[in-house]
Amino acid sequence: MNDPSDVAAIQGLNASTSALQVFSQQVLAHDATIKELRSEISKLTYIRAHPRQGDENTTVWPWGDLFLARRTDALVRELRRQATNMETSAFAFGALSSYGANVAGSAYIGLVVGGPRRSHRYRTRLASNTLGSWVGSNDPFAPGLKDIVDRFKQTFGAALPGALDDQLARALEKTYDPGATPATPDLQLGYARLLNHLELLTSFQLPNAPPPPQEPFLTRLFGDPVDPYVPSMPEGTGLVESGSPVGNGGSNPGSILPQNFGQDDGPDHSEPPDSTEVKCGAFWEALGWSLLFLLGGWIACVIRWQDGDRCGLWDDITQNWERAFPDGANGAAEVSSGGFGALTTEDVDKIAQSNQILQLVGDMHNLHSLMWEGFSKAHDFLAVYGLIYPDGLLDRWRYSQYLSVPPVERGSWPLLQDDGRRFDEYPTSGVELPASFALAYAGGTTPAAVIARVPQAGSISAADLSERLWFQIAADQQDSSNFDLDADRGWLHPCWTPTGSIGDQPINVRNLAYDET
């Protein structure tokens, strides 16, 4: 519109208009699937209950839980004994590093969560993902997800190398009693799932915020405070339908980008997770109708604009929205959604200076901003329900609460399972007895204390733990314990089993012998 003689720009305009019509229909076609998926995610059924919390026998425990609760030190040592070359030795060293990170990291996470993973699995998922994002943002040596995937593919390819498969299989056979465990896991399937999971995570990339319109449209739209740009779409379309209050973001007359979006969790900094689910609700449906409506109005008005006439449809777009969509975003469009006749240079030259074209530019930018906010809402929704890392969101209370240990007194931890809907808040349940455990980290400690030797910690880091065990393995010494890697009985507690029900108050436990599965 700024330069009607630019043939490439005219071609781009025609292609974009046609593509947007198809895109709008695709958005609406996916609406039912989006709603179904959103509803299923919000049930959190994919974060399974811990078998220990259900008093289940270890023969039916998933191997992921067994690795954290049975013969943990012994497995690390056996992996080293089964190493036969540089590759398998490196793998054993990686398992040792994981061991130290679990001992120290779970102790930290348990404190910021309020209790162990078995009784606070939703908060633990949120805290674990938060620490992952924190490490990725603060450790210059931490590779990104894409880097990890690339390294796996370059080194291993699509399958776990046979040497590592054999090393793991022999270590499991020698470490665990097959009569007390489920069948040996399919290690190749596990590797394939890991690789697929990481690849999927790399696909969730939040797009950049849309740039403002180019001049002279930017000044013409927003340069006069007395006569600001007002979106043609009425309140109740994009943002209001999505659960946002009137006056926020693109529905606020004169706004260029969503205002303060992503900086808060609600008026009291404690917006519940289900409101995030609601906000992601009718948003895309409303956006699809909005695109169709504006495109329909644009197509219907072009001919009149070429003749220098005003277009009543565009002038009365608010009223036409209400007629086209009497039920908000739930009605059927009565505007054109058919094919688009390509514009020529002469066509654009005639309509370029029209005030209604200026309105179109503003409205399309407003929709672009709404679309970006829609992706932001989806990103927030997936993060709070633990499906992606909260990258870029760590300054929000919902995640920042896990980046510093609250003041926890000995005897006030761990807290019992909290079945309330506010899994993102610190539990208000009673104390699980007995509760006189040693606590690894003092109030105010940050995640830096977990991954490195930091003066604020006052205790042992993951690096310390791994180094001590590595020196013992190198010196062929055997005076360490199988630590419970969930750290749910306090700092450096050995692997254990309840002598009664896990729901007893107090819980009576028996520490397991080193060779006991």
C-alpha positions as CSV (number, residue, x, y, z in Angstrom):
1,M,0.0,0.0,0.0
2,N,2.9,2.4,0.7
3,D,4.4,1.7,-2.8
4,P,1.7,0.4,-5.3
5,S,4.4,0.2,-8.0
6,D,6.2,-2.7,-6.1
7,V,5.0,-5.7,-8.1
8,A,6.5,-8.2,-5.7
9,A,4.5,-6.5,-2.8
10,I,1.3,-6.8,-4.8
11,Q,2.0,-10.5,-5.4
12,G,2.7,-10.9,-1.7
13,L,-0.6,-9.2,-0.8
14,N,-2.6,-11.5,-3.1
15,A,-0.8,-14.6,-1.9
16,S,-1.2,-13.6,1.7
17,T,-4.9,-12.9,1.4
18,S,-5.6,-16.3,-0.2
19,A,-3.4,-18.1,2.3
20,L,-5.1,-16.4,5.2
21,Q,-8.5,-17.7,4.0
22,V,-7.2,-21.2,4.0
23,F,-5.5,-20.7,7.4
24,S,-8.7,-19.4,8.9
25,Q,-10.6,-22.5,7.8
26,Q,-7.8,-24.7,9.2
27,V,-8.0,-23.0,12.6
28,L,-11.7,-23.6,12.7
29,A,-11.4,-27.2,11.5
30,H,-8.9,-27.9,14.4
31,D,-11.1,-26.2,17.0
32,A,-12.8,-29.4,18.3
33,T,-9.4,-31.2,18.5
34,I,-7.8,-28.3,20.3
35,K,-10.6,-28.2,22.9
36,E,-10.5,-32.0,23.4
37,L,-6.7,-31.9,23.8
38,R,-6.9,-29.0,26.2
39,S,-9.5,-30.8,28.4
40,E,-7.5,-34.0,28.4
41,I,-4.3,-32.2,29.4
42,S,-6.0,-30.3,32.3
43,K,-6.9,-33.7,33.9
44,L,-3.1,-34.3,34.5
45,T,-3.6,-38.1,34.1
46,Y,-0.3,-38.3,32.3
47,I,1.6,-37.6,35.6
48,R,1.0,-41.0,37.1
49,A,0.6,-41.7,40.9
50,H,3.7,-43.1,42.5
51,P,3.3,-46.8,43.2
52,R,4.8,-46.4,46.7
53,Q,2.0,-43.9,47.6
54,G,-0.5,-46.6,46.6
55,D,1.3,-49.3,48.8
56,E,2.1,-51.3,45.6
57,N,4.6,-54.1,45.5
58,T,7.9,-53.4,43.7
59,T,7.1,-56.2,41.2
60,V,4.7,-53.7,39.5
61,W,6.7,-50.5,39.9
62,P,7.8,-48.8,36.7
63,W,11.6,-49.1,36.3
64,G,11.9,-45.3,36.5
65,D,10.7,-45.4,40.1
66,L,12.8,-48.4,40.9
67,F,16.0,-46.7,39.7
68,L,15.3,-43.9,42.2
69,A,14.4,-46.0,45.2
70,R,16.3,-49.3,45.1
71,R,20.0,-50.2,44.9
72,T,21.0,-46.8,43.6
73,D,24.6,-46.7,44.6
74,A,25.0,-50.4,43.7
75,L,23.8,-49.8,40.1
76,V,26.3,-47.0,39.6
77,R,29.1,-49.2,40.8
78,E,28.0,-52.1,38.6
79,L,27.8,-50.0,35.5
80,R,31.4,-49.0,36.1
81,R,32.4,-52.7,36.6
82,Q,30.7,-53.6,33.3
83,A,32.5,-50.9,31.4
84,T,35.0,-52.3,28.9
85,N,36.1,-49.3,26.8
86,M,36.1,-45.5,26.7
87,E,32.5,-45.4,25.5
88,T,31.0,-47.6,28.2
89,S,33.3,-45.9,30.9
90,A,31.9,-42.5,29.8
91,F,28.4,-43.9,30.1
92,A,29.1,-45.1,33.6
93,F,30.4,-41.7,34.5
94,G,27.2,-40.1,33.2
95,A,25.2,-42.5,35.4
96,L,27.3,-41.4,38.4
97,S,26.6,-37.7,37.5
98,S,22.9,-38.4,37.4
99,Y,23.1,-40.1,40.8
100,G,24.7,-37.1,42.4
101,A,22.2,-34.7,40.7
102,N,19.3,-36.8,41.9
103,V,20.5,-37.0,45.5
104,A,21.1,-33.2,45.8
105,G,18.4,-32.1,43.3
106,S,15.6,-34.1,44.9
107,A,16.5,-32.8,48.3
108,Y,16.2,-29.2,47.0
109,I,13.0,-29.9,45.0
110,G,11.4,-31.6,48.0
111,L,11.9,-28.4,50.1
112,V,10.6,-25.9,47.5
113,V,7.7,-28.2,46.7
114,G,6.7,-29.0,50.3
115,G,7.1,-32.7,50.2
116,P,8.3,-35.7,48.2
117,R,7.4,-36.5,44.6
118,R,5.2,-39.5,45.7
119,S,2.8,-37.2,47.5
120,H,3.2,-34.0,45.4
121,R,3.7,-35.2,41.9
122,Y,2.2,-32.2,40.1
123,R,4.2,-29.6,42.0
124,T,7.3,-31.8,41.6
125,R,6.9,-31.8,37.8
126,L,6.5,-28.0,37.8
127,A,9.5,-27.6,40.1
128,S,11.7,-30.0,38.1
129,N,10.9,-28.2,34.8
130,T,11.5,-24.9,36.4
131,L,15.0,-26.0,37.6
132,G,15.7,-27.3,34.1
133,S,14.9,-23.9,32.6
134,W,16.9,-22.2,35.3
135,V,20.0,-24.4,34.5
136,G,19.6,-23.8,30.8
137,S,19.5,-20.0,31.4
138,N,22.3,-19.8,34.0
139,D,24.8,-22.5,33.2
140,P,26.9,-21.5,30.2
141,F,28.0,-25.1,29.7
142,A,24.5,-26.5,29.6
143,P,23.5,-27.6,26.1
144,G,20.1,-26.7,24.7
145,L,17.6,-29.3,23.8
146,K,18.4,-29.2,20.1
147,D,22.1,-29.6,20.9
148,I,21.3,-32.7,23.0
149,V,19.2,-34.2,20.2
150,D,22.0,-33.5,17.7
151,R,24.6,-35.0,19.9
152,F,22.5,-38.2,20.3
153,K,22.0,-38.5,16.6
154,Q,25.6,-37.8,15.7
155,T,27.0,-40.2,18.3
156,F,24.3,-43.0,18.5
157,G,22.0,-42.5,15.6
158,A,18.5,-43.9,15.9
159,A,19.4,-46.8,18.2
160,L,21.3,-47.3,21.4
161,P,24.7,-48.8,20.6
162,G,25.0,-52.5,21.3
163,A,27.9,-52.0,23.8
164,L,25.7,-49.7,25.9
165,D,22.7,-52.0,25.6
166,D,24.8,-55.0,26.8
167,Q,26.4,-52.9,29.6
168,L,23.0,-51.8,31.0
169,A,21.5,-55.3,30.6
170,R,24.3,-56.9,32.6
171,A,24.3,-54.2,35.2
172,L,20.5,-54.6,35.8
173,E,20.9,-58.4,36.0
174,K,23.6,-58.2,38.6
175,T,22.1,-55.4,40.6
176,Y,18.4,-56.3,41.0
177,D,16.6,-59.4,42.2
178,P,14.3,-60.5,39.2
179,G,11.8,-61.9,41.7
180,A,11.3,-58.4,43.2
181,T,11.1,-56.4,40.0
182,P,9.1,-56.2,36.8
183,A,10.4,-57.7,33.6
184,T,13.7,-56.2,32.3
185,P,12.9,-53.0,30.5
186,D,13.3,-52.7,26.7
187,L,16.3,-50.4,26.6
188,Q,16.1,-49.7,22.8
189,L,12.4,-48.7,23.2
190,G,13.4,-46.4,26.1
191,Y,16.1,-44.7,24.0
192,A,13.7,-44.3,21.1
193,R,11.1,-42.7,23.4
194,L,13.7,-40.4,24.9
195,L,14.9,-39.2,21.5
196,N,11.4,-38.7,20.3
197,H,10.5,-36.8,23.5
198,L,13.4,-34.4,23.2
199,E,12.7,-33.8,19.5
200,L,9.1,-32.9,20.3
201,L,10.2,-30.5,23.0
202,T,12.4,-28.6,20.6
203,S,9.3,-28.0,18.4
204,F,7.6,-25.7,20.9
205,Q,9.2,-22.4,20.0
206,L,7.3,-19.2,20.9
207,P,7.4,-16.9,17.9
208,N,8.7,-13.3,18.2
209,A,6.2,-10.6,19.0
210,P,4.9,-9.0,15.8
211,P,6.7,-5.8,14.7
212,P,4.7,-2.6,14.5
213,P,3.2,-1.5,11.1
214,Q,5.7,0.3,8.8
215,E,5.5,4.0,8.2
216,P,3.5,5.9,7.3
217,F,0.9,3.6,8.7
218,L,2.4,3.5,12.2
219,T,2.2,7.3,12.6
220,R,-1.2,7.5,10.9
221,L,-2.6,4.8,13.2
222,F,-1.1,5.7,16.6
223,G,0.4,9.2,16.2
224,D,-2.6,11.2,17.1
225,P,-3.7,10.8,20.8
226,V,-6.9,12.7,20.1
227,D,-7.9,10.3,17.3
228,P,-6.4,6.9,18.2
229,Y,-6.8,3.8,16.2
230,V,-9.8,1.7,17.4
231,P,-10.1,-1.9,16.3
232,S,-13.1,-2.8,14.1
233,M,-13.8,-5.9,16.0
234,P,-16.0,-5.3,19.1
235,E,-15.2,-6.3,22.6
236,G,-16.1,-10.0,23.0
237,T,-14.1,-11.3,20.0
238,G,-10.5,-12.3,20.5
239,L,-9.3,-11.5,24.0
240,V,-12.6,-11.2,25.9
241,E,-13.7,-14.6,24.5
242,S,-10.5,-16.1,25.6
243,G,-11.1,-15.1,29.2
244,S,-9.1,-11.8,29.4
245,P,-10.7,-8.8,31.0
246,V,-12.0,-6.0,28.8
247,G,-9.3,-3.4,28.1
248,N,-6.4,-5.9,28.0
249,G,-4.2,-6.5,25.0
250,G,-5.5,-6.1,21.5
251,S,-9.0,-5.4,22.6
252,N,-7.9,-2.2,24.2
253,P,-8.5,0.7,21.6
254,G,-5.2,2.1,20.5
255,S,-3.0,-0.7,21.6
256,I,-0.2,-2.0,19.4
257,L,0.8,-5.0,21.4
258,P,-0.8,-6.8,24.3
259,Q,-0.2,-4.7,27.4
260,N,1.8,-6.3,30.3
261,F,1.2,-9.7,28.8
262,G,3.4,-12.4,30.4
263,Q,4.4,-10.4,33.4
264,D,1.7,-11.5,35.9
265,D,-0.3,-14.5,37.0
266,G,-3.4,-12.5,37.8
267,P,-4.4,-9.5,40.0
268,D,-3.1,-11.2,43.1
269,H,-0.2,-13.0,41.5
270,S,-1.9,-16.3,42.1
271,E,-4.0,-17.1,39.1
272,P,-5.1,-20.7,39.4
273,P,-4.0,-23.2,36.7
274,D,-7.6,-23.8,35.5
275,S,-8.0,-20.2,34.6
276,T,-5.1,-20.6,32.2
277,E,-7.0,-23.5,30.8
278,V,-10.0,-21.2,30.3
279,K,-8.0,-18.5,28.8
280,C,-6.8,-20.8,26.1
281,G,-10.4,-21.8,25.6
282,A,-12.3,-20.1,22.8
283,F,-9.4,-18.0,21.7
284,W,-8.4,-19.8,18.5
285,E,-12.0,-20.3,17.5
286,A,-12.7,-16.5,17.9
287,L,-9.5,-15.7,16.1
288,G,-10.5,-17.9,13.1
289,W,-13.9,-16.2,12.8
290,S,-12.2,-12.8,13.2
291,L,-9.9,-13.6,10.2
292,L,-12.7,-14.8,8.1
293,F,-14.8,-11.8,8.9
294,L,-12.1,-9.2,8.2
295,L,-11.1,-11.0,5.0
296,G,-14.7,-11.2,4.0
297,G,-15.2,-7.5,4.5
298,W,-11.9,-6.7,2.7
299,I,-12.9,-8.8,-0.3
300,A,-16.4,-7.3,-0.4
301,C,-15.2,-3.7,-0.2
302,V,-12.3,-3.7,-2.6
303,I,-14.4,-2.9,-5.6
304,R,-16.1,0.0,-4.0
305,W,-12.8,1.4,-2.7
306,Q,-11.3,1.3,-6.2
307,D,-14.2,3.6,-7.3
308,G,-13.5,5.9,-4.4
309,D,-16.7,5.0,-2.6
310,R,-17.0,4.2,1.0
311,C,-18.1,0.6,1.9
312,G,-21.0,0.3,4.2
313,L,-19.9,-3.2,5.3
314,W,-16.6,-1.8,6.6
315,D,-18.2,1.2,8.2
316,D,-20.7,-1.0,10.1
317,I,-18.4,-3.8,10.8
318,T,-19.3,-4.0,14.5
319,Q,-22.9,-4.4,13.7
320,N,-22.2,-6.9,11.0
321,W,-20.1,-8.9,13.4
322,E,-23.1,-9.1,15.7
323,R,-25.3,-10.2,12.8
324,A,-22.8,-12.7,11.5
325,F,-22.0,-14.1,14.9
326,P,-25.0,-13.6,17.2
327,D,-23.5,-16.1,19.7
328,G,-20.0,-14.5,19.8
329,A,-17.5,-16.9,18.4
330,N,-20.0,-19.8,18.1
331,G,-22.1,-18.6,15.1
332,A,-21.7,-19.3,11.5
333,A,-20.0,-16.7,9.2
334,E,-22.3,-15.0,6.8
335,V,-19.5,-13.1,5.1
336,S,-17.5,-14.3,2.1
337,S,-15.0,-17.0,2.6
338,G,-14.6,-18.0,-1.1
339,G,-11.9,-17.3,-3.6
340,F,-10.1,-14.0,-3.9
341,G,-9.7,-12.1,-7.1
342,A,-6.1,-11.0,-7.5
343,L,-5.4,-7.3,-7.3
344,T,-3.3,-5.4,-9.9
345,T,-0.9,-2.5,-9.5
346,E,-3.7,-0.2,-10.8
347,D,-6.2,-1.6,-8.2
348,V,-3.8,-1.0,-5.3
349,D,-2.9,2.5,-6.6
350,K,-6.5,3.5,-6.4
351,I,-7.2,2.2,-2.9
352,A,-3.9,2.7,-1.2
353,Q,-4.7,6.1,0.3
354,S,-8.2,5.2,1.5
355,N,-8.9,5.7,5.2
356,Q,-10.6,2.3,5.3
357,I,-7.4,0.7,4.0
358,L,-5.7,2.3,7.0
359,Q,-8.3,0.7,9.2
360,L,-7.6,-2.7,7.5
361,V,-3.8,-2.3,8.2
362,G,-4.5,-1.6,11.8
363,D,-7.0,-4.5,12.1
364,M,-4.7,-7.0,10.5
365,H,-1.9,-5.9,12.8
366,N,-4.3,-6.2,15.7
367,L,-5.1,-9.8,14.6
368,H,-1.4,-10.6,14.3
369,S,-0.9,-9.4,17.8
370,L,-3.9,-11.4,19.0
371,M,-2.4,-14.5,17.3
372,W,0.9,-14.0,19.0
373,E,-0.9,-13.7,22.3
374,G,-2.7,-16.9,21.5
375,F,0.6,-18.7,21.1
376,S,1.7,-17.1,24.3
377,K,-1.4,-18.4,26.1
378,A,-0.8,-21.9,24.7
379,H,2.8,-21.7,25.8
380,D,1.8,-20.8,29.3
381,F,-0.9,-23.5,29.4
382,L,1.5,-26.2,28.4
383,A,4.2,-25.0,30.8
384,V,1.9,-24.8,33.9
385,Y,0.6,-28.4,33.2
386,G,4.2,-29.6,33.0
387,L,4.4,-30.6,29.3
388,I,7.1,-28.1,28.3
389,Y,9.8,-26.1,30.1
390,P,8.8,-22.7,31.3
391,D,11.5,-21.0,29.3
392,G,11.1,-17.2,29.4
393,L,8.6,-17.4,32.3
394,L,10.9,-17.8,35.3
395,D,10.1,-14.3,36.6
396,R,6.5,-15.3,37.2
397,W,5.5,-16.2,40.7
398,R,4.2,-19.5,39.5
399,Y,7.8,-20.6,38.7
400,S,10.0,-18.2,40.7
401,Q,8.7,-19.8,43.9
402,Y,10.9,-22.8,43.1
403,L,14.1,-20.8,42.7
404,S,14.6,-20.2,46.4
405,V,14.1,-22.5,49.4
406,P,11.4,-21.2,51.8
407,P,12.2,-21.1,55.5
408,V,11.5,-24.7,56.6
409,E,12.0,-25.6,60.2
410,R,13.1,-29.1,61.2
411,G,10.0,-31.0,62.2
412,S,7.7,-29.1,59.7
413,W,8.6,-31.2,56.7
414,P,7.4,-33.2,54.7
415,L,3.8,-32.1,54.2
416,L,1.1,-34.6,53.4
417,Q,-0.5,-34.9,50.0
418,D,-2.6,-31.9,49.1
419,D,-5.5,-32.9,46.8
420,G,-6.6,-29.3,46.2
421,R,-6.8,-27.8,42.6
422,R,-4.0,-25.3,43.4
423,F,-1.1,-27.6,42.8
424,D,0.9,-24.5,41.9
425,E,0.7,-23.2,45.5
426,Y,2.8,-24.3,48.5
427,P,0.7,-27.0,50.3
428,T,-1.4,-26.2,53.3
429,S,-1.8,-29.8,54.4
430,G,-0.5,-31.2,57.7
431,V,2.9,-32.7,58.4
432,E,3.7,-36.3,57.5
433,L,5.0,-37.9,60.7
434,P,7.7,-38.5,61.8
435,A,9.2,-35.2,60.5
436,S,12.5,-34.8,62.3
437,F,14.7,-35.3,59.2
438,A,17.9,-33.5,58.4
439,L,17.2,-30.8,55.8
440,A,19.8,-30.3,53.1
441,Y,19.4,-26.6,52.3
442,A,18.7,-23.5,54.4
443,G,16.0,-20.9,53.6
444,G,17.0,-18.7,50.7
445,T,19.2,-21.2,49.0
446,T,19.0,-21.1,45.2
447,P,19.5,-23.9,42.6
448,A,23.1,-22.9,42.3
449,A,23.8,-24.8,45.5
450,V,22.7,-28.0,43.9
451,I,24.9,-28.0,40.8
452,A,28.1,-26.6,42.2
453,R,30.0,-25.8,45.4
454,V,28.4,-22.5,46.5
455,P,29.1,-20.9,49.9
456,Q,25.4,-20.3,50.5
457,A,24.6,-24.0,50.5
458,G,26.1,-25.0,53.8
459,S,25.9,-28.6,52.6
460,I,26.9,-31.0,49.8
461,S,26.3,-30.3,46.1
462,A,25.7,-32.8,43.3
463,A,29.3,-32.4,42.2
464,D,30.6,-33.2,45.8
465,L,28.4,-36.4,46.0
466,S,29.5,-37.7,42.6
467,E,33.1,-37.0,43.2
468,R,33.1,-38.8,46.6
469,L,31.5,-41.9,45.0
470,W,33.9,-41.8,42.0
471,F,37.0,-41.8,44.2
472,Q,35.6,-44.8,46.1
473,I,35.0,-46.7,42.9
474,A,38.4,-45.8,41.6
475,A,40.0,-47.0,44.9
476,D,37.8,-50.1,45.0
477,Q,36.3,-49.0,48.4
478,Q,32.9,-50.1,49.6
479,D,31.6,-48.1,52.5
480,S,28.8,-46.0,50.9
481,S,25.0,-46.4,51.0
482,N,22.2,-46.8,48.5
483,F,20.6,-43.3,48.9
484,D,17.0,-42.8,48.2
485,L,17.2,-40.6,45.1
486,D,13.7,-39.1,45.7
487,A,15.1,-37.8,49.1
488,D,11.6,-38.1,50.6
489,R,12.8,-39.1,54.1
490,G,15.3,-36.3,54.4
491,W,18.9,-35.6,53.5
492,L,21.0,-38.6,52.6
493,H,18.5,-41.1,53.8
494,P,19.1,-44.7,52.6
495,C,16.7,-46.6,50.5
496,W,13.7,-47.8,52.6
497,T,10.4,-49.5,52.7
498,P,7.4,-48.9,55.0
499,T,6.6,-51.7,57.5
500,G,2.9,-50.9,57.3
501,S,0.9,-48.6,55.0
502,I,2.4,-45.5,53.5
503,G,-0.7,-43.7,54.8
504,D,0.0,-44.5,58.5
505,Q,0.7,-41.6,60.8
506,P,3.5,-41.9,61.7
507,I,4.9,-43.9,58.9
508,N,7.0,-46.8,60.2
509,V,9.9,-47.6,57.9
510,R,12.7,-50.1,57.6
511,N,16.0,-49.1,55.9
512,L,17.0,-51.6,53.3
513,A,20.2,-53.6,53.5
514,Y,22.7,-52.7,50.7
515,D,22.0,-55.9,48.8
516,E,18.3,-55.8,49.2
517,T,16.0,-55.0,46.3
